[in-house]
Amino acid sequence: MSMRGIFGFIGLSLGGWVGWWLGAFVGITTAVVLSSIFSGIGLWGARWIGKEYLE
């Protein structure tokens, strides 16, 4: 597995956690939706960082 992949996995996990934490204040459905959205944002951001700083 490449470093970009590892960064992507970490960003995906952290983004999902943040989205779940924020959405849990409203309800379970909001937590699921925000977790999905923030997972995508975390994946994109982490892979961008990996591309910019590791290549």
C-alpha positions in Angstrom: 0.0 0.0 0.0 1.3 3.4 -0.9 1.7 6.4 1.4 -1.1 8.1 -0.5 -3.4 5.2 0.3 -2.5 5.2 4.0 -3.1 9.0 4.1 -6.4 8.4 2.3 -7.5 5.7 4.9 -6.6 8.0 7.8 -8.4 11.0 6.3 -11.4 8.8 5.5 -11.5 7.6 9.1 -11.0 11.0 10.7 -13.5 12.7 8.4 -16.1 10.0 9.2 -15.5 10.4 12.9 -15.9 14.2 12.8 -19.1 13.9 10.7 -20.6 11.4 13.1 -19.7 13.5 16.1 -21.3 16.6 14.6 -24.4 14.8 13.4 -25.0 12.9 16.6 -26.2 16.1 18.3 -29.2 16.1 15.9 -30.0 12.4 15.4 -28.8 9.1 13.9 -29.9 9.9 10.4 -28.0 13.2 10.4 -25.0 11.4 11.9 -24.9 8.9 9.0 -25.3 11.5 6.3 -22.7 13.9 7.8 -20.3 10.9 8.3 -20.6 10.1 4.7 -20.0 13.6 3.5 -17.1 14.3 5.9 -15.5 10.9 5.0 -15.4 12.1 1.3 -13.9 15.4 2.3 -11.4 13.7 4.6 -10.4 11.3 1.8 -10.0 14.1 -0.7 -8.0 16.3 1.7 -5.7 13.5 2.8 -5.0 12.3 -0.8 -4.3 15.9 -1.8 -1.8 16.3 1.0 -0.2 13.1 0.1 0.1 14.2 -3.6 1.4 17.6 -2.7 3.9 16.7 -0.1 4.9 13.1 -0.7 5.5 13.0 -4.5 
